[in-house]
Structures are given as C-alpha cells and as structure tokens.
C-alpha cells in the first residue's frame, strides 16, 4: 500500500467535495469524476509497485470521508444547489426523513465503497496497460 499517493490523490476528492457544494451541477458531476478516476488510475499504475486495486479502492474511501464531511458541514448550501437530492429526502422512510444528515452519513460510505470498486478496477486495468519507467 502506498499511503502517500493515496492521500495525495484524495486531494481531488476534497476539491470535488467543495466544488459540488455549489459550483458543479449534479448532472455534470459524473464527467469530473470520470476524468479524476482516469487520472488517479494512471498515477497509481505508474507509481505503485503492486496492489493496484487496493490502492484505488483506498483513494475512494478517503475521498468518501472528504465528501461526506464537506456535504454535512455545508448541508444547507448543498441541498439548495441539488434539488434532486432534496427531493429524494422526501421519499425516505419517516425515521430517516427527519434526520436527512444522518441518511447522508449512512448512504455516503455506500457510494464510497461502490466508487472504490470502480477506481480499483480502473487502477488494475491501468496497471496492465501503463508501462513503468
């Protein structure tokens, strides 16, 4: 495991966490993540000597911490700029609807794990393609 590169690449997660609060619309967010994942996979393939999937997975887990924390801290602004997310809160079970931040704190890590699998696969595939220097 290359913890130095994991934390360095997680800076993109922090930047996206802040940018998605009010700058990047929800319908365009996936484009930014695709570019970030491709870049991170390339860097992991070039720098790491093994465990490519695990390194990519861990980058996304650290990203998840940044994103969930930032979205919880700036919850009101985030919801104001993401009406789709706000409308999803209305469709939650009653126990979660009264605590939407708790729901975000629970669901966020699930998305972090899913994106970790995706970045892990990207990293593993990139390790098969990218030549080491």
N, C-alpha and C positions, 0 to 999 in steps of 0.2 A: 504494500500500500504506500502510495506517495501522498502523504498528508499535506505536504507543502503545495503541490499542484492542485489538490482537492480544494483547499481553502483559497488559493489564488483564483481558480476558475469559478468558485462560488461567488466571487465579486460580481459576476454577470447576473447571478440570482438576486443579489442585493440591489443592483441597478434596476433590474426589471421590477423588483418589488416596489421600489419607489416610483418608477415610471408608470406602472399600471394603476397606481392610486388615482391619478388624474390626467396623465398625458397620453397613454396608449389606449385606444378604444379596445374593448373586449373582442370585437370581430377581427382585429388585425394582430392581436397578441400572438397567435399561433405562428405567424410569419417570423416574428422576432425570435421566438423560442426555437424554431427550426434552424435559423441561422446560428443561434447560440449553441445548440446541440451539435451541429455540424462542426463548428469551430472547436468546441470542447473535445469532441471525439477525436479530431485531428491532433490536437495538442496532447491528449492522453496517449494516443498511438505513437506519437513522436518521442515523448518524454519518458513514459513509463516503460519498465522492462518486463512487466507481466501483470496479471490480474486486471486486465483492461476493463472487463465488465464490472468488477467490483469497484474500481476507481470511478468509473462513470456513474455507477449507482450511488456511491457516496457523495459525489458532487451534487446530484439531485436532492439527496437527503439534506445536505447543508443548505442548498437553495430553498428547500421547503421551510426550513427554520426561518430564514430571512423573510420569505414571502408571507408566511402566516403571521409572524410577529409584526411586520410592517402593516399588513392589512388589518390586523386587530387594533394597532395603535391609531391608524388613520381610518378607522371603520366608517365614520360618517361621510368623509370625503370619498372613500372607495365606493360606498353604496350610492352616493349621489351621481357618480360617473359610470356606474354599472347597473342600469335599471334591470337588466336580465337577472342579475344576481339578487337584487332586491325583490323581484317578483318570485324568485324561487323560494325565498324565505316565507312567503305567504302560503306556499304549498307544503311546507314541512309539517311533521306531526306537532301537535299542540305543545308538547313538552319542549321541543326544540325551537318552536316559533317565538316563544317568549324569551329565549336566550340565543339569538342568532350568532352572537360572537362565539358562544360555546360550540354551536354547529360548525362554524368556520374552523374552529380549532380542532374539531374532530375530523372533518372531511378533508382539510388541508393536507395532513400527513398521508391520507389515502392517495391523493393526487401526487404527492411527493414520491410515494412508492411506485406508482404507475409510471411517472416520468423517469424515475430511476431505472426502471427496467428498460425503457426506451433508450435513454442515454447510455446505459450499459451495453445494449445491443449495438447502438451506433459505434461505441468505442471499440467493441470487439471486432466488428466488421472493418472499422478503420484500421485496426491493428493488422488485419490481413492484407490491406491494400497499401498502406503508407510504408515507405521504405525508411529504415533507420539511417541516421547519418553517422 
